[in-house]
Amino acid sequence: MNDHKRYTVRYRDARSQQIESCYYAGDAFEARVLAMEAVPYIRNHPHAIDLIRCEDAQSGVMAA
């Protein structure tokens, strides 16, 4: 897990409210997959994700 970074996955729910969840992953794609496994709404609506941000100070912002 040394190569994993903290990613914030932001999505909008059925009421258009923004929700953020954090995951430790190797890259943004893996963070997306983890979010889809953990949150049933994202699993059923993967296009609801509007941002995947790496919280590592050196990496910057990564969008989905």
Helices and strands as residue ranges (DSSP letters): E 5-12, E 18-25, H 28-38, H 40-44, G 46-48, E 49-54, E 61-62
